[in-house]
Amino acid sequence: MVIFGATGDLTRRKLIPGLFSLFGKGLLPQRFAVVGSSRTEWSSEDFRAEMREAVQIFAPEDMDEAVWSEFAGHLYYLPGNATEQADYEELRDFLAELEGGPANRLYYLATAPRFFAPIVTRLGEAGMAQEAAQEAAQEAAQEMDGTAAWRRVVIEKPFGHDLASAQTLNQLVHTVFAEHQIYRIDHYLAKETVQNILVFRFANTMFEPIWNRNYIDHVQITVAEAVDVGHRAGYYDQSGVLRDMFQNHLIQILAFVGMEPPASFQADAIRDEKAKVLKAIRPLSPAEITAQTVRAQYDGYCTADGVAADSQTATYAALQLYIDNWRWRGVPFYLRSGKALATKTSEVIVQFKEPPHMMFTIPHDQPIPANYLALCLQPHEGFHQRIELKEPGREVKLRSVDMDFHYEEVFHPNSVPEAYETLLHNALEGDATLFTRSDGIEAAWQVIDSVLQGWQTAAAPPLATYAPGSWGPAEADRLLGKNGRSWRHGCVDE
């Protein structure tokens, strides 16, 4: 495994701790090497010492000195510039000497996005991407039966800045790597609770028959962050909440909630259905940009270092989207995310329709209760199902109660692997289920691009403001309120 950007924060916080955890569980091959590459002039001994410190800080529960001593012997480092072809030729020779024969390789691009294209191009020019001298179909077949030395590349998010740049990057990467070699990463997909959406839907016949427009009123997807932009202010001001959170995390969760049942739990079968549902999302017209989107900025954002004093970058957004297919026609999907909100939570609310007729006496000013299902993705992992029951007594009085499940109460607290650990293992195993395919990336960008472009026109809603520590602007409440709906906080105290 070659890590480009080996001295960076991602390598320290996630990649090396994830690999060390896999090693401790016996999930790495007996013979393997992790080679770090970056411009910093380190030796292999320097790299090992720095990564030991990183594991002590970011995964102290996994630190075992004897295990680390064995693991550290697999770590190497070679300084290199991501744009210099001569450095790739040196790396190629270093790897060949280290391997001593045919070997599998995983290239991990843990760098700034501007280096993705140069690294892929240089790998191709150095002859480091080819798996074998067969056609792609033969290569894929050999990869399945283990007779070929495979080459894979993991590309971090953001994959592109908009639809055009994502298409350009896809085209460039495809000139060097075949699609089956490319692993576009979104760590949200590796969260156990996100994966569990598929099991919840397709392994329980009590839910799938009602998972449609006939019984569901609307769906809410919330990814709220309590922290502000902090040290990422300079990057964030060029990105904004739509690129930072919606194009990847929220749209991918929507795909899991809305997709049709795949024929199997194979990577392509699942990714086929995800791409279908993303392509079915209705493009927003100028009038819908005004009526169905909210953009806002928290008070004080423009005083952060690296942010323009007159910045119009949105730190909060709420969207009302529709999926035009048989299952979801007419059901609104409300997506919201923002910085500096009341608390950190990621959740999906599936709001069912009200009973068509209420035979029980309820106060005239009380709305007819409707069931909802809250899928709690983090941090209170589990789910809550809100149902109505009769209170004890002579009169028929209704009370809303929850049936719930919490991971921490059923499973061992340390049984849930960290997302990057799962993704690293899957990439090494050749399982692309939790990685995004090229058509899925472009379909997601097409949705977000229509909003980004609409926000640059006269149709854009005014940039609202909200107080840090709140649940966002009043405009987001009105987005649902005009249809008699309201945001729910099913996984946190309301």
C-alpha positions in Angstrom: 0.0 0.0 0.0 1.4 3.4 -1.0 0.0 6.4 0.8 0.5 9.7 -1.1 0.3 12.5 1.5 1.7 10.3 4.2 2.6 13.2 6.5 -0.9 14.7 6.4 -3.7 14.7 9.0 -5.7 12.0 7.3 -2.9 9.5 7.5 -2.2 10.3 11.1 -5.8 10.3 12.3 -7.4 7.6 10.2 -5.2 5.5 7.8 -2.4 4.3 10.0 -4.7 3.8 13.1 -7.1 1.9 10.8 -4.3 -0.3 9.3 -2.9 -1.0 12.8 -6.3 -2.1 14.1 -6.7 -4.4 11.1 -3.2 -5.8 11.8 -4.0 -6.4 15.4 -7.1 -8.4 14.4 -5.2 -10.5 12.0 -6.9 -9.0 8.9 -3.8 -8.1 6.9 -1.8 -10.5 4.8 1.3 -12.0 6.4 3.5 -10.3 3.9 2.7 -6.6 3.3 4.3 -3.2 3.3 2.9 0.3 3.8 5.0 2.9 2.0 4.5 6.6 2.8 5.3 9.3 0.2 5.3 13.0 0.7 7.6 16.0 0.2 8.8 16.0 3.8 12.4 14.7 4.1 11.8 11.8 6.5 13.5 8.4 6.8 11.5 5.2 7.4 12.5 5.5 11.0 11.1 9.0 11.2 7.9 7.8 9.7 7.5 4.9 12.1 8.1 7.2 15.1 5.6 9.8 13.9 2.9 7.1 13.2 3.5 5.5 16.6 2.7 8.9 18.2 -0.3 9.2 16.0 -1.7 5.9 17.1 -1.1 6.8 20.7 -3.1 10.0 20.3 -5.9 8.9 18.0 -6.3 5.2 18.9 -4.8 4.7 22.3 -7.2 1.8 23.1 -5.4 -0.2 20.3 -1.9 0.6 21.3 0.1 -2.6 22.3 3.8 -2.1 22.3 4.6 -5.7 21.2 2.0 -5.5 18.4 3.2 -2.1 17.3 6.8 -3.2 17.2 5.8 -6.0 14.8 3.6 -3.7 12.7 6.2 -0.9 12.5 8.5 -3.3 10.6 6.1 -3.1 7.7 6.2 0.7 7.5 8.5 2.4 5.0 8.9 6.0 3.7 10.3 7.5 0.5 10.3 11.3 0.0 8.7 12.4 -3.2 7.0 15.3 -5.0 3.6 14.5 -6.3 4.2 16.3 -9.6 7.8 15.2 -10.4 8.0 12.2 -12.8 11.5 11.3 -11.7 10.2 10.7 -8.1 7.7 8.2 -9.4 10.4 6.3 -11.2 12.4 6.2 -8.0 9.3 5.0 -6.2 8.7 2.3 -8.8 12.2 0.9 -8.3 11.9 1.1 -4.5 8.6 -0.9 -4.6 10.1 -3.5 -7.0 13.0 -4.0 -4.7 10.8 -4.2 -1.7 8.3 -6.7 -3.3 10.9 -9.0 -4.8 8.4 -10.3 -7.4 4.8 -10.0 -8.5 2.7 -8.2 -5.8 -0.6 -6.5 -5.3 -0.7 -2.7 -4.8 -3.1 -0.2 -3.4 -2.4 3.5 -4.0 -4.1 5.8 -1.6 -4.4 9.5 -2.5 -4.6 11.1 0.9 -3.6 14.5 -0.6 -5.3 17.8 -1.5 -7.7 17.3 -4.4 -5.5 19.4 -6.8 -3.0 16.5 -6.7 -5.4 13.7 -7.7 -4.9 14.3 -11.5 -1.1 14.7 -11.4 -0.6 11.6 -9.2 -2.8 9.4 -11.4 -1.2 10.7 -14.6 2.4 10.1 -13.2 1.5 6.6 -12.1 0.3 5.8 -15.6 3.4 7.3 -17.2 5.7 5.3 -14.8 3.9 2.1 -15.8 2.6 1.6 -12.2 -1.1 1.1 -12.9 -1.1 -1.9 -15.2 -2.3 -5.2 -13.7 -1.4 -7.5 -16.6 -1.1 -7.5 -20.4 -4.6 -8.7 -20.9 -7.8 -6.8 -21.8 -9.8 -5.2 -19.0 -12.3 -8.0 -18.9 -9.7 -10.6 -18.6 -8.0 -8.6 -15.9 -11.2 -8.4 -14.0 -11.7 -12.1 -14.3 -8.2 -12.9 -13.1 -8.6 -10.5 -10.2 -11.7 -12.5 -9.1 -9.7 -15.8 -9.0 -6.6 -14.2 -7.6 -4.2 -15.1 -10.4 -3.3 -11.5 -11.3 -1.3 -9.0 -9.4 -3.9 -6.2 -9.0 -3.5 -2.5 -8.9 -6.1 -0.3 -7.2 -6.4 3.4 -6.4 -8.4 5.0 -3.6 -9.4 8.6 -4.3 -10.6 10.7 -1.4 -13.4 13.2 -1.5 -14.1 15.8 -2.8 -14.1 14.1 -6.2 -14.4 17.2 -8.3 -15.7 20.7 -7.5 -18.8 20.5 -9.7 -20.2 18.2 -12.4 -17.8 19.4 -15.2 -14.7 18.9 -13.0 -15.9 15.5 -11.8 -16.5 14.4 -15.4 -13.1 15.7 -16.4 -11.4 13.9 -13.5 -13.3 10.7 -14.3 -12.1 10.8 -17.9 -8.5 11.4 -16.8 -8.5 8.6 -14.2 -10.1 6.2 -16.8 -7.2 6.8 -19.1 -4.9 5.2 -16.5 -7.1 2.8 -14.4 -10.1 0.7 -15.4 -13.3 1.3 -13.4 -12.9 -1.9 -11.4 -9.6 -0.6 -10.1 -11.0 2.8 -8.9 -12.3 3.2 -5.3 -13.9 6.6 -4.7 -14.2 7.0 -1.0 -17.0 8.5 1.2 -16.4 7.4 4.8 -20.1 8.0 5.6 -20.9 4.8 3.6 -18.8 2.7 5.9 -20.7 3.7 9.1 -22.4 0.6 10.5 -25.7 2.5 10.9 -25.7 3.7 7.2 -25.0 0.1 6.0 -27.8 -1.0 8.3 -30.3 1.0 6.3 -30.2 -1.7 3.6 -30.5 -4.5 6.1 -33.3 -2.7 7.9 -35.2 -2.3 4.7 -34.6 -5.5 2.8 -34.3 -8.1 5.6 -37.6 -7.1 7.4 -40.8 -7.7 5.5 -42.7 -5.5 7.9 -41.1 -2.4 6.4 -40.6 -2.9 2.7 -44.3 -3.2 1.8 -45.0 0.3 3.3 -41.7 1.9 2.1 -43.4 4.0 -0.6 -45.6 6.9 -1.6 -48.8 5.1 -0.4 -47.8 5.2 3.3 -44.9 7.7 3.6 -45.7 11.4 3.8 -42.1 12.6 3.6 -38.5 11.9 4.5 -36.1 14.1 6.5 -32.3 13.6 6.3 -30.3 15.7 8.8 -26.5 15.9 9.2 -25.9 18.6 11.8 -22.5 19.7 13.1 -22.1 21.5 16.4 -18.6 22.8 15.5 -18.0 25.9 13.4 -15.6 26.0 10.4 -12.6 26.4 12.7 -9.2 25.9 11.1 -10.8 24.8 7.8 -12.3 28.3 7.2 -10.1 29.1 4.2 -11.0 25.8 2.4 -14.6 26.0 3.5 -15.1 29.5 2.1 -14.3 28.1 -1.3 -16.5 25.1 -0.8 -19.6 25.7 1.3 -22.0 23.3 2.8 -23.4 21.9 -0.5 -20.0 20.7 -1.7 -18.8 19.8 1.7 -21.8 17.7 2.9 -24.6 17.4 0.4 -22.9 16.2 -2.7 -21.5 13.2 -0.8 -22.9 12.4 2.6 -26.5 13.5 2.4 -27.1 12.4 -1.3 -25.5 9.0 -0.5 -27.8 8.5 2.5 -30.8 9.5 0.3 -29.7 6.8 -2.2 -29.7 4.1 0.5 -33.2 5.2 1.7 -34.7 5.5 -1.7 -33.1 2.8 -3.8 -34.9 -0.3 -5.1 -34.0 -3.7 -3.8 -30.9 -4.9 -5.6 -30.8 -8.4 -7.1 -27.9 -9.4 -4.8 -25.6 -7.9 -2.2 -22.8 -7.5 -4.8 -21.1 -4.2 -5.4 -22.4 -3.6 -8.9 -26.0 -4.6 -8.1 -26.1 -2.2 -5.2 -24.4 0.6 -7.1 -26.7 0.1 -10.1 -29.8 0.8 -7.9 -28.1 3.8 -6.2 -27.3 5.3 -9.6 -30.9 4.8 -10.8 -32.5 6.6 -7.8 -30.0 9.5 -8.1 -30.8 9.9 -11.8 -34.5 10.0 -10.9 -34.2 13.1 -8.7 -36.1 15.9 -10.3 -34.0 18.9 -11.5 -34.9 22.1 -9.8 -36.3 24.9 -12.0 -35.6 28.5 -11.2 -39.0 28.9 -9.4 -38.2 25.7 -7.4 -34.8 27.0 -6.4 -36.6 30.0 -4.8 -39.3 27.9 -3.2 -37.5 24.7 -2.3 -34.1 25.7 -1.1 -32.7 27.6 1.9 -29.2 29.0 2.2 -27.9 30.5 5.4 -24.7 31.6 7.2 -24.1 31.5 11.0 -23.5 34.9 12.7 -19.8 35.6 13.0 -18.7 33.4 10.1 -17.2 36.3 8.2 -14.9 37.1 11.1 -13.1 33.7 10.9 -9.5 33.7 9.5 -9.4 33.0 5.8 -13.1 34.1 5.2 -13.8 37.2 3.1 -15.6 39.9 5.0 -18.5 40.0 2.5 -18.6 36.2 1.9 -21.8 34.8 0.6 -20.8 31.2 1.3 -23.6 29.1 2.9 -22.7 27.3 6.1 -26.3 25.9 6.3 -28.6 24.6 3.6 -32.0 22.9 3.4 -33.4 21.4 0.2 -36.7 19.9 -0.8 -36.2 17.3 -3.5 -38.4 14.8 -5.3 -37.7 11.4 -6.8 -39.7 10.9 -9.9 -40.2 7.2 -10.0 -43.0 4.7 -9.2 -42.1 4.3 -5.6 -41.5 7.9 -4.5 -43.6 10.1 -6.9 -44.9 13.1 -4.9 -43.0 12.3 -1.7 -40.7 15.2 -0.6 -37.2 14.5 0.7 -36.0 17.3 3.0 -32.2 17.4 3.4 -30.5 19.8 5.8 -27.0 20.3 7.1 -25.0 23.0 8.7 -22.2 24.2 10.9 -22.5 25.6 14.4 -25.8 24.0 15.1 -27.4 22.9 18.4 -25.8 19.5 18.5 -24.0 16.9 16.4 -26.4 14.4 15.0 -27.0 12.4 11.8 -30.4 11.0 11.4 -33.1 9.9 8.9 -36.8 10.5 9.8 -39.3 8.5 7.8 -42.6 10.3 8.5 -45.7 8.1 7.8 -49.0 9.5 6.7 -51.8 10.3 9.2 -54.5 7.7 9.7 -57.2 8.4 7.2 -59.9 8.5 9.9 -59.5 9.0 13.7 -62.3 7.2 15.6 -60.8 8.0 19.0 -61.6 11.3 20.7 -58.6 13.7 20.9 -58.5 17.4 21.8 -59.6 19.5 18.9 -56.4 21.5 18.8 -54.2 18.3 18.7 -53.1 17.1 15.3 -53.9 13.5 14.4 -50.9 11.5 15.5 -48.8 9.9 12.7 -46.1 7.3 13.2 -42.5 8.0 12.3 -39.3 6.0 12.2 -36.0 7.7 13.2 -32.8 6.0 12.0 -30.1 7.4 14.2 -26.8 7.2 12.3 -24.6 9.0 14.9 -23.8 9.6 17.7 -26.7 7.8 19.4 -26.6 4.9 17.0 -29.9 2.9 16.7 -33.5 3.6 15.8 -36.8 4.8 17.4 -40.2 4.0 16.1 -43.0 6.3 17.3 -46.3 4.6 17.8 -49.6 5.4 19.5 -50.9 3.6 22.6 -53.9 4.0 25.0 -53.1 5.4 28.4 -54.4 3.3 31.3 -57.8 4.4 32.5 -61.5 4.5 31.7 -61.2 7.1 29.0 -59.5 6.4 25.7 -56.5 8.8 25.7 -53.7 8.4 23.3 -50.0 8.6 24.1 -47.0 8.6 21.8 -44.3 6.1 22.8 -41.1 4.8 21.3 -40.0 1.3 20.4 -36.2 1.6 20.2 -32.9 -0.1 19.7 -29.4 1.1 20.6 -26.2 -0.4 19.4 -24.4 0.2 22.7 -27.1 -1.8 24.6 -27.1 -4.8 22.3 -23.5 -5.0 21.0 -20.1 -4.6 22.7 -19.2 -0.9 22.6 -16.0 -1.7 20.8 -17.6 -4.1 18.3 -18.3 -1.3 15.7 -15.2 -0.7 13.6 -14.2 2.8 12.7 -15.3 3.8 9.2 -11.9 4.0 7.6 -10.9 0.6 9.0 -13.8 -0.9 7.2 -13.1 0.9 3.9 -9.4 0.0 4.0 -10.2 -3.6 4.5 -12.8 -3.6 1.7 -10.4 -1.9 -0.7 -7.7 -4.5 0.1 -10.3 -7.3 -0.4 -11.5 -5.8 -3.7 -15.0 -5.2 -2.3 -16.3 -2.0 -3.9 -19.8 -2.1 -2.4 -19.2 1.0 -0.2 -17.3 3.0 -2.8 -18.9 5.3 -5.4 -18.9 4.4 -9.1 -18.3 7.0 -11.8 -22.0 7.3 -12.8 -23.1 7.7 -9.2 -20.6 10.5 -8.6 -21.8 12.4 -11.7 -25.5 11.8 -10.9 -24.9 13.3 -7.4 -23.1 16.3 -8.8 -25.9 16.8 -11.3 -28.3 17.3 -8.4 -26.1 19.6 -6.5 -24.9 21.5 -9.6 -28.5 22.6 -10.3 -28.7 24.2 -6.9 -25.3 25.8 -7.0 -26.0 27.3 -10.4 -29.5 28.4 -9.2 -27.9 30.2 -6.3 -25.8 32.3 -8.7 -29.0 33.7 -10.4 -31.8 36.0 -9.5 -33.8 32.9 -8.4 -31.5 32.4 -5.5 -33.2 32.7 -2.1 -31.7 35.5 0.1 -28.8 34.4 2.3 -30.4 34.0 5.7 -28.5 34.1 9.1 -28.8 32.0 12.2 -27.4 32.1 15.7 -24.6 29.6 16.5 -26.0 26.8 18.8 -29.5 27.0 17.2 -31.1 24.6 14.8 -30.7 27.0 11.8 -32.6 29.8 10.3 -36.4 30.4 10.5 -36.5 30.1 6.7 -35.8 26.3 7.0 -38.8 25.9 9.4 -41.0 27.7 6.9 -39.8 25.4 4.2 -41.6 22.6 5.9 -44.2 24.7 7.6 -45.9 25.9 4.4 -47.0 22.3 3.9 -48.0 21.7 7.5 -44.9 19.8 8.4 -42.0 20.5 10.8 -38.5 19.3 11.4 -38.2 16.4 13.9 -35.2 15.6 16.1 -35.9 11.9 16.5 -32.5 11.0 17.9 -31.8 13.9 20.3 -33.9 15.6 22.9 -36.4 18.0 21.2 
